[in-house]
Amino acid sequence: MNNILLIGGIGFQEILVVLLIVLLFYGGKKLPEMMRGFGQGIKAFKDGMNEDPTPQEQGTRGKEQVKSEK
């Protein structure tokens, strides 16, 4: 089970210490707000990565077609 918790040399005890320090530093009320904002940021990033880039491509194709028609 210890092999599962090792992530880049960081063990379970180190993760607990970091979480405890974050909890003491920010407090119990602020922490859920921070995690909510973090989750929304990740969701926005994923949505941005999944967007279809065709509107930009269509805009450049339209300009090229106009130039070639002249």
Secondary structure, 3 states (H helix, E strand, C coil): CHHHHCECCECHHHHHHHHHHHHHHHHHHHHHHHHHHHHHHHHHHHHHHHCCCHHHHHHHHHHHHHHHHC
